[in-house]
Structure formats: C-alpha cells, structure tokens
Amino acid sequence: MVGLIQLISTMTHQPPVDQRIVDEYFQLISNRKTKDVAWLYAMVATYGLKPEELTEFTWAPGFAIRIKSRKRPVSPLHPQWAFLFELKEKQPCDLQSCWLSLCSSLYRAIAYQDVSMNITDLLLAHRLRKSHYKHFKQQKTSSPAYAVAS
C-alpha cells in the first residue's frame, strides 16, 4: 500500500482510464516516429511492469510472461490487450540486442511529450485496476450463498 501511495504522490494528474491507454497506443503505432515505442508502451500498460523489469522476459501460455526474478508468470489483467496490441506478433526481432535503445526511445518520447502518459501513470493505472479486480473478486467469493426454499 505504501508503494501505491508513493505512486499517487508523484502523479501530476488523474491515472489514465483504459480507453485512453488504448487510444494512446494506436496513436503511437500510427506515427512512424513512435512506432517502435508503441510495443514497449503496450507491454508496460498490459503487464504493469517497468521497462527495466521486462528485460529478458519469455512468453508463457495464455499471453502470460515469465520474468527471471519472479517465481510465477505474470498474466495481463486485460488478456484482450495482449491480443489487441498483437504483443507477440509485433515484438521486435532480436529484442535483447535492441532493448536499451527501445527503452531510451520510450523515455525520450515521454520527455518530448510524443507520449502523453508517463510510466508512473501507466503503472498506477495498472495497480488500481488490479486492486479493484482483486477486491471485486474477494467480494464475489465471500458473499453468502442463499438457498432457495421450496
């Protein structure tokens, strides 16, 4: 919870809603200058991980990804985003060799405001969605089952 509070305190505005993230992705992918950045942007938004945390990931079944530093695969909160953004298909060839360049291009695009949302905004939006879905799931499973009297 402390991490979430720290993220909120560093934000300059409201966390982005899902539609804004999707719109931003398609705006990035349609621009020749930011086309390469769009894939990494979508990975951050979909999996809720910083670009540095995504290095050397591998694909797992069901659009999940494996990160060396984690015991379990990371699943997207919105599995449809992995499909919609075509993350597997649009992954750059020889990703390991271009990773640093890709990360610096994303940060440069944010600095020059070619991307309207920064990494902190994307991560906060992901954490808020995750918290909401977890809370909703807990409420759903903890609600008492009512028997129908016959």
Contact map, one row per residue, 1 for C-alpha under 8 A:
111110000000000000000000000000000000000000000000000000000000000000000000000000000000000000000000000000000000000000000000000000000000000000000000000000
111111000000000000000000000000000000000000000000000000000000000000000000000000000000000000000000000000000000000000000000000000000000000000000000000000
111111100000000000000000000000000000000000000000000000000000000000000000000000000000000000000000000000000000000000000000000000000000000000000000000000
111111110000000000000000000000000000000000000000000000000000000000000000000000000000000000000000000000000000000000000000000100100000000000000000000000
111111111000000000000000000000000000000000000000000000000000000000000000000000000000000000000000000000000000000000000000000000000000000000000000000000
011111111100000000000000000000000000000000000000000000000000000000000000000000000000000000000000000000000000000000000000000000000000000000000000000000
001111111110000000000000000000000000000000000000000000000000000000000000000000000000000000000000000000000000000000000001000100000000000000000000000000
000111111110000000000000000000000000000000000000000000000000000000000000000000000000000000000000000000000000000000000000000100000000000000000000000000
000011111110000000000000000000000000000000000000000000000000000000000000000000000000000000000000000000000000000000000000000000000000000000000000000000
000001111111000000000000000000000000000000000000000000000000000000000000000000000000000000000000000000000000000000000001000000000000000000000000000000
000000111111111000000000000000000000000000000000000000000000000000000000000000000000000000000000000000000000000000000001100000000000000000000000000000
000000000111110000000000000000000000000000000000000000000000000000000000000000000000000000000000000000000000000000000000000000000000000000000000000000
000000000011111000000000000000000000000000000000000000000000000000000000000000000000000000000000000000000000000000000000000000000000000000000000000000
000000000011111100000000000000000000000000000000000000000000000000000000000000000000000000000000000000000000000000000000000000000000000000000000000000
000000000010111110000000000000000000000000000000000000000000000000000000000000000000000000000000000000000000000000000000110110000000000000000000000000
000000000000011111011000000000000000000000000000000000000000000000000000000000000000000000000000000000000000000000001000110010000000000000000000000000
000000000000001111111000000000000000000000000000000000000000000000000000000000000000000000000000000000000000000000000000000010000000000000000000000000
000000000000000111111100000000000000000000000000000000000000000000000000000000000000000000000000000000000000000000000000000000000000000000000000000000
000000000000000011111110000000000000000000000000000000000000000000000000000000000000000000000000000000000000000000000000000000000000000000000000000000
000000000000000111111111000000000000000000000000000000000000000000000000000000000000000000000000000000000000000000000000000000000000000000000000000000
000000000000000111111111100000000000000000001000000000000000000000000000000000000000000000000000000000000000000000000000000000000000000000000000000000
000000000000000001111111110000000000000000000000000000000000000000000000000000000000000000000000000000000000000000000000000000000000000000000000000000
000000000000000000111111111000000000000000000000000000000000000000000000000000000000000000000000000000000000000000000000000000000000000000000000000000
000000000000000000011111111100000000000000000000000000000000000000000000000000000000000000000000000000000000000000110000000000000000000000000000000000
000000000000000000001111111110000000010011000000000000000000000000000000000000000000000000000000000000000000000000000000000000000000000000000000000000
000000000000000000000111111111000000010000000000000000000000000000000000000000000000000000000000000000000000000000000000000000000000000000000000000000
000000000000000000000011111111100000000000000000000000000000000000000000000000000000000000000000000000000000000000000000000000000000000000000000000000
000000000000000000000001111111100110110000000000000000000000000000000000000000000000000000000000000000000000000000100000000000000000000000000000000000
000000000000000000000000111111110111111000000000000000000000000000000000000000000000000000000000000000000000000000000000000000000000000000000000000000
000000000000000000000000011111110110000000000000000000000000000000000000000000000000000000000000000000000000000000000000000000000000000000000000000000
000000000000000000000000001111111110000000000000000000000000000000000000000000000000000000000000000000000000000000000000000000000000000000000000000000
000000000000000000000000000011111110000000000000000000000000000000000000000000000000000000000000000000000000000000000000000000000000000000000000000000
000000000000000000000000000000111111000000000000000000000000000000000000000000000000000000000000000000000000000000000000000000000000000000000000000000
000000000000000000000000000111111111110000000000000000000000000000000000000000000000000000000000000000000000100001000000000000000000000000000000000000
000000000000000000000000000111111111111000000000000000000000000000000000000000000000000000000000000000000000000000000000000000000000000000000000000000
000000000000000000000000000010001111111100000000000000000000000000000000000000000000000000000000000001000000000000000000000000000000000000000000000000
000000000000000000000000000110000111111110000000000000000000000000000000000000000000000000000000000001101100100000000000000000000000000000000000000000
000000000000000000000000110110000111111111000000000000000000000000000000000000000000000000000000000000000000000000000000000000000000000000000000000000
000000000000000000000000000010000011111111100000000000000000000000000000000000000000101001100000000000000000000000000000000000000000000000000000000000
000000000000000000000000000000000001111111110000001000000000000000000000000000000000000000000000000001100100000000000000000000000000000000000000000000
000000000000000000000000100000000000111111111000000000000000000000000000000000000000000000000000000000000100000000000000000000000000000000000000000000
000000000000000000000000100000000000011111111100000000000000000000000000000000000000101000000000000000000000000000000000000000000000000000000000000000
000000000000000000000000000000000000001111111111100000000000000000000000000000000000001000000000000000000000000000000000000000000000000000000000000000
000000000000000000000000000000000000000111111111111000000000000000000000000000000000000000000000000000000000000000000010011000000000000000000000000000
000000000000000000001000000000000000000011111111100000000000000000000000000000000000000000000000000000000000000000000000011001000000000000000000000000
000000000000000000000000000000000000000001111111000000000000000000000000000111001100000000000000000000000000000000000000000001000000000000000000000000
000000000000000000000000000000000000000000111111100000000000000000000000011110000000000000000000000000000000000000000000000001000000000000000000000000
000000000000000000000000000000000000000000111111110000000000000000000000000000000000000000000000000000000000000000000000011001100000000000000000000000
000000000000000000000000000000000000000000111011111011000000000000000000000000000000000000000000000000000000000000000000001000000000000000000000000000
000000000000000000000000000000000000000000010001111111000000000000000000000000000000000000000000000000000000000000000010001000000000000000000000000000
000000000000000000000000000000000000000100010000111111100000000000000000000000000000000000000000000000100000000000000000000000000000000000000000000000
000000000000000000000000000000000000000000000000011111100000000000000000000000000000000000000000000000100000000000000000000000000000000000000000000000
000000000000000000000000000000000000000000000000111111100000000000100000000000000000000000000000000000000000000000000000000000000000000000000000000000
000000000000000000000000000000000000000000000000111111111000000000100000000000000000000000000000000000000000000000000000000000000000000000000000000000
000000000000000000000000000000000000000000000000001111111000000000100000000000000000000000000001001000000000000000000000000000000000000000000000000000
000000000000000000000000000000000000000000000000000001111100000000110000000000000000000000000001000000000000000000000000000000000000000000000000000000
000000000000000000000000000000000000000000000000000001111110000011110000000000000000000000000000000000000000000000000000000000000000000000000000000000
000000000000000000000000000000000000000000000000000000011111000011100000000000000000000000000000000000000000000000000000000000000000000000000000000000
000000000000000000000000000000000000000000000000000000001111101111000000000000000000000000000000000000000000000000000000000000000000000000000000000000
000000000000000000000000000000000000000000000000000000000111111111000000100000000000000000000000000000000000000000000000000000000000000000000000000000
000000000000000000000000000000000000000000000000000000000011111110000000000000000000000000000000000000000000000000000000000000000000000000000000000000
000000000000000000000000000000000000000000000000000000000001111100000000001000000000000000000000000000000000000000000000000000000000000000000000000000
000000000000000000000000000000000000000000000000000000000011111110000000001100100100000000000000000000000000000000000000000000000000000000000000000000
000000000000000000000000000000000000000000000000000000000011111111000000111100000000000000000000000000000000000000000000000000000000000000000000000000
000000000000000000000000000000000000000000000000000000001111101111100000111000000000000000000000000000000000000000000000000000000000000000000000000000
000000000000000000000000000000000000000000000000000000001111000111110101110000000000000000000000000000000000000000000000000000000000000000000000000000
000000000000000000000000000000000000000000000000000011111100000011111110110000000000000000000000000000000000000000000000000000000000000000000000000000
000000000000000000000000000000000000000000000000000000011000000001111110000000000000000000000000000000000000000000000000000000000000000000000000000000
000000000000000000000000000000000000000000000000000000000000000000111110000000000000000000000000000000000000000000000000000000000000000000000000000000
000000000000000000000000000000000000000000000000000000000000000001111111100000000000000000000000000000000000000000000000000000000000000000000000000000
000000000000000000000000000000000000000000000000000000000000000000111111100000000000000000000000000000000000000000000000000000000000000000000000000000
000000000000000000000000000000000000000000000000000000000000000001000111110000000000000000000000000000000000000000000000000000000000000000000000000000
000000000000000000000000000000000000000000000000000000000001000111100111111000000000000000000000000000000000000000000000000000000000000000000000000000
000000000000000000000000000000000000000000000010000000000000000111100001111100000000000000000000000000000000000000000000000000000000000000000000000000
000000000000000000000000000000000000000000000010000000000000011110000000111110100000000000000000000000000000000000000000000000000000000000000000000000
000000000000000000000000000000000000000000000110000000000000001100000000011111101100000000000000000000000000000000000000000000000000000000000000000000
000000000000000000000000000000000000000000000110000000000000000000000000001111100000000000000000000000000000000000000000000001001100000000000000000000
000000000000000000000000000000000000000000000100000000000000000000000000000111111100000000000000000000000000000000000000000000000000000000000000000000
000000000000000000000000000000000000000000000000000000000000001000000000001111111110000000000000000000000000000000000000000000000000000000000000000000
000000000000000000000000000000000000000000000000000000000000000000000000000001111111000000000000000000000000000000000000000000000000000000000000000000
000000000000000000000000000000000000000000000100000000000000000000000000000101111111110000000000000000000000000000000000000000000000000000000000000000
000000000000000000000000000000000000000000000100000000000000001000000000000101111111111100000000000000000000000000000000000000000000000000000000000000
000000000000000000000000000000000000000000000000000000000000000000000000000000111111111000000000000000000000000000000000000000000000000000000000000000
000000000000000000000000000000000000000000000000000000000000000000000000000000011111111000000000000000000000000000000000000000000000000000000000000000
000000000000000000000000000000000000001001000000000000000000000000000000000000001111111000000000000000000000000000000000000000000000000000000000000000
000000000000000000000000000000000000000000000000000000000000000000000000000000001111111111000000000000000000000000000000000000000000000000000000000000
000000000000000000000000000000000000001001100000000000000000000000000000000000000111111111100000000000000000000000000000000000000000000000000000000000
000000000000000000000000000000000000000000000000000000000000000000000000000000000100011111100000000000000000000000000000000000000000000000000000000000
000000000000000000000000000000000000000000000000000000000000000000000000000000000000011111100000000000000000000000000000000000000000000000000000000000
000000000000000000000000000000000000001000000000000000000000000000000000000000000000011111110000000000000000000000000000000000000000000000000000000000
000000000000000000000000000000000000001000000000000000000000000000000000000000000000001111111010000000000000000000000000000000000000000000000000000000
000000000000000000000000000000000000000000000000000000000000000000000000000000000000000001111110000000000000000000000000000000000000000000000000000000
000000000000000000000000000000000000000000000000000000000000000000000000000000000000000000111110000000000000000000000000000000000000000000000000000000
000000000000000000000000000000000000000000000000000000000000000000000000000000000000000000011111110000000000000000000000000000000000000000000000000000
000000000000000000000000000000000000000000000000000000000000000000000000000000000000000000111111111000000000000000000000000000000000000000000000000000
000000000000000000000000000000000000000000000000000000110000000000000000000000000000000000000111111000000000000000000000000000000000000000000000000000
000000000000000000000000000000000000000000000000000000000000000000000000000000000000000000000111111100000000000000000000000000000000000000000000000000
000000000000000000000000000000000000000000000000000000000000000000000000000000000000000000000111111111000000000000000000000000000000000000000000000000
000000000000000000000000000000000000000000000000000000100000000000000000000000000000000000000011111111100000000000000000000000000000000000000000000000
000000000000000000000000000000000000000000000000000000000000000000000000000000000000000000000000111111110000000000000000000000000000000000000000000000
000000000000000000000000000000000000000000000000000000000000000000000000000000000000000000000000011111111000000000000000000000000000000000000000000000
000000000000000000000000000000000001100100000000000000000000000000000000000000000000000000000000011111111100000000000000000000000000000000000000000000
000000000000000000000000000000000000100100000000001100000000000000000000000000000000000000000000001111111110000000000000000000000000000000000000000000
000000000000000000000000000000000000000000000000000000000000000000000000000000000000000000000000000111111111000000000000000000000000000000000000000000
000000000000000000000000000000000000100000000000000000000000000000000000000000000000000000000000000011111111100000000000000000000000000000000000000000
000000000000000000000000000000000000100110000000000000000000000000000000000000000000000000000000000001111111110000000000000000000000000000000000000000
000000000000000000000000000000000000000000000000000000000000000000000000000000000000000000000000000000111111111000000000000000000000000000000000000000
000000000000000000000000000000000000000000000000000000000000000000000000000000000000000000000000000000011111111100000000000000000000000000000000000000
000000000000000000000000000000000100100000000000000000000000000000000000000000000000000000000000000000001111111111100000000000000000000000000000000000
000000000000000000000000000000000000000000000000000000000000000000000000000000000000000000000000000000000111111111111100000000000000000000000000000000
000000000000000000000000000000000000000000000000000000000000000000000000000000000000000000000000000000000011111111000000000000000000000000000000000000
000000000000000000000000000000000000000000000000000000000000000000000000000000000000000000000000000000000001111111100000000000000000000000000000000000
000000000000000000000000000000000000000000000000000000000000000000000000000000000000000000000000000000000000111111110000000000000000000000000000000000
000000000000000000000000000000000100000000000000000000000000000000000000000000000000000000000000000000000000111111110000000000000000000000000000000000
000000000000000000000001000100000000000000000000000000000000000000000000000000000000000000000000000000000000110111111100000000000000000000000000000000
000000000000000000000001000000000000000000000000000000000000000000000000000000000000000000000000000000000000010011111100000000000000000000000000000000
000000000000000100000000000000000000000000000000000000000000000000000000000000000000000000000000000000000000010000111110110000000000000000000000000000
000000000000000000000000000000000000000000000000000000000000000000000000000000000000000000000000000000000000010000111111110000000000000000000000000000
000000000000000000000000000000000000000000010000010000000000000000000000000000000000000000000000000000000000000000001111111000000000000000000000000000
000000100110000000000000000000000000000000000000000000000000000000000000000000000000000000000000000000000000000000000111111100000000000000000000000000
000000000010001100000000000000000000000000000000000000000000000000000000000000000000000000000000000000000000000000001111111110000000000000000000000000
000000000000001100000000000000000000000000011001000000000000000000000000000000000000000000000000000000000000000000001111111111000000000000000000000000
000000000000000000000000000000000000000000011001110000000000000000000000000000000000000000000000000000000000000000000011111111100000000000000000000000
000100110000001000000000000000000000000000000000000000000000000000000000000000000000000000000000000000000000000000000001111111110000000000000000000000
000000000000001110000000000000000000000000000000000000000000000000000000000000000000000000000000000000000000000000000000111111111000000000000000000000
000000000000000000000000000000000000000000001111000000000000000000000000000010000000000000000000000000000000000000000000011111111100000000000000000000
000100000000000000000000000000000000000000000001000000000000000000000000000000000000000000000000000000000000000000000000001111111110000000000000000000
000000000000000000000000000000000000000000000000000000000000000000000000000000000000000000000000000000000000000000000000000111111111000000000000000000
000000000000000000000000000000000000000000000000000000000000000000000000000010000000000000000000000000000000000000000000000011111111100000000000000000
000000000000000000000000000000000000000000000000000000000000000000000000000010000000000000000000000000000000000000000000000001111111110000000000000000
000000000000000000000000000000000000000000000000000000000000000000000000000000000000000000000000000000000000000000000000000000111111111000000000000000
000000000000000000000000000000000000000000000000000000000000000000000000000000000000000000000000000000000000000000000000000000011111111100000000000000
000000000000000000000000000000000000000000000000000000000000000000000000000000000000000000000000000000000000000000000000000000001111111110000000000000
000000000000000000000000000000000000000000000000000000000000000000000000000000000000000000000000000000000000000000000000000000000111111111000000000000
000000000000000000000000000000000000000000000000000000000000000000000000000000000000000000000000000000000000000000000000000000000011111111100000000000
000000000000000000000000000000000000000000000000000000000000000000000000000000000000000000000000000000000000000000000000000000000001111111110000000000
000000000000000000000000000000000000000000000000000000000000000000000000000000000000000000000000000000000000000000000000000000000000111111111000000000
000000000000000000000000000000000000000000000000000000000000000000000000000000000000000000000000000000000000000000000000000000000000011111111100000000
000000000000000000000000000000000000000000000000000000000000000000000000000000000000000000000000000000000000000000000000000000000000001111111110000000
000000000000000000000000000000000000000000000000000000000000000000000000000000000000000000000000000000000000000000000000000000000000000111111110000000
000000000000000000000000000000000000000000000000000000000000000000000000000000000000000000000000000000000000000000000000000000000000000011111110000000
000000000000000000000000000000000000000000000000000000000000000000000000000000000000000000000000000000000000000000000000000000000000000001111111000000
000000000000000000000000000000000000000000000000000000000000000000000000000000000000000000000000000000000000000000000000000000000000000000111111100000
000000000000000000000000000000000000000000000000000000000000000000000000000000000000000000000000000000000000000000000000000000000000000000000111110000
000000000000000000000000000000000000000000000000000000000000000000000000000000000000000000000000000000000000000000000000000000000000000000000011111000
000000000000000000000000000000000000000000000000000000000000000000000000000000000000000000000000000000000000000000000000000000000000000000000001111100
000000000000000000000000000000000000000000000000000000000000000000000000000000000000000000000000000000000000000000000000000000000000000000000000111110
000000000000000000000000000000000000000000000000000000000000000000000000000000000000000000000000000000000000000000000000000000000000000000000000011111
000000000000000000000000000000000000000000000000000000000000000000000000000000000000000000000000000000000000000000000000000000000000000000000000001111
000000000000000000000000000000000000000000000000000000000000000000000000000000000000000000000000000000000000000000000000000000000000000000000000000111
